[in-house]
Amino acid sequence: MSPFSPDPSPGYAARDRQRWVAEDPAHKRADRDDFARDRARVLHSAALRRLAAKTQVVQPSSDDFIRNRLTHSLEVAQIGREFGAALGCDADVVDTACLAHDLGHPPFGHLGESILDRLCQDIGGFEGNAQTLRVLTRLEPKRTHADGRPAGLNLTRASLDASCKYPWARGEGPYVTTKFGAYAADVPVFEWVREGAEPFRRCLEAEVMDWSDDVAYSVHDVEDAIASGRLDPRVLHELSELRVVAAVAHAAYAPDLELAALEAAGERLSATGVLPRSFDGSRRDLAALKDMTSRLIGRFVYAVEVATRSRHGDGPLTRYAADLAIPDDVRAECVMLKAVAAHYVMQSDERQRVAGVQAEIIEGLLAHFGERPEQLDEDLAGDFAGAADDAARRRVIVDQVASLTDVRAVSLYRAL
């Protein structure tokens, strides 16, 4: 090891630093760690840049304050990096996973994801997390195998594993869910990533990424909803409204939690004094709103850090040496905030009107590229030409549509 090289992170073995395709050591900078290189590869990827024009909750073009998928991912990475480091995880591994976690999302957020899934049932469906693995290990160009097959960004095993929210193939999970982490065509690299891991179990870094994601969007979506005028903050303090939100939370996010526990969580959040009771857009109210986000993020992350340390003790916690401990009362508060955004924004009349148009665009583009594959982007046209069968060719069409930003999807559809 060079005298300028950082010491390997404790808790990570040589196999955690392995890459799917071995790389020439001569290409490595002596003062740069493997995991830092992973983070840089994701940060410089085209797939990450495209997130700047992809919907988080509402369309990026509708307001210049609200978050898009890129700003959301950067905020998740900031939370996850500090949270993971506090537990002893390698900060770059967690940071990489957080930056990468939404790379597979198609245009128009979860609506686009559900439409693609419905239209692709006969080829294995569509899932944003499985698409993320496909982007990282196939679609985003950085390395290739000796025979010319793409190897994507060729990240280390630890970073790829940390990016797997749902470490199983479609229909193989430990519980009934539509979520999965790998398409049938990507099982070989998925098995390489998961080599030696207990089936279905996530590594600690993936759990840190997932909780950081939950915390970020539960808090920030409420902030965006209030700042954009879509949510009157007074409803956050009304018992009748909290009961409606609790029902949404129970149905959509936490069916295992009692309604009474969810309602109590809403009341606790109101009692903290950090949720605003009014908002007029003034700098004072914007400052109070930002203070709300800081305090809630700290509340959720610190509670889980304490619970995890109470279970596993001091010292570095990494990979499969520990599991994240999330108390039910903390999870209940988090899902109540998720449900606020779901009920008042995602299920609003405004959102439903837009959804019909967006569904038409996704369906139209999928059909168009299926009929005119010569209009695929050049790299995907090569994949289409080399595909072994109709299912593989259709998957390439899906790769094309999923890669589009909201803006480009609308523009292409109008040009039809």
Secondary structure, 3 states (H helix, E strand, C coil): CCCCCCCCCCCCCHHHHCECCCCCHHHCCCCCCHHHHHHHHHHCCHHHHHHHHCECCCCHHHCCCCCEHHHHHHHHHHHHHHHHHHHCCCHHHHHHHHHHCCCCCCCCHHHHHHHHHHHCHHHCCCCHHHHHHHHHHHHCCCCECCCCCECCCCCEHHHHHHCCCCCCECCCCCCCCCCCCECHHHHHHHHHHCCCCCCCCCCHHHHHHHHHHHHHHHHHHHHHHHHCCCCCHHHHHCHHHHHHHHHHHHHHCCCCCCHHHHHHHHHHHHHCCCCCCCCCCCHHHHHHHHHHHHHHHHHHHHHHHHHHHHHHCCCCCCCCCCCCCCCHHHHHHHHHHHHHHHHHHHCCHHHHHHHHHHHHHHHHHHHHHHHCHHHCCHHHHHHHHHCCCHHHHHHHHHHHHHHCCHHHHHHHHHHC
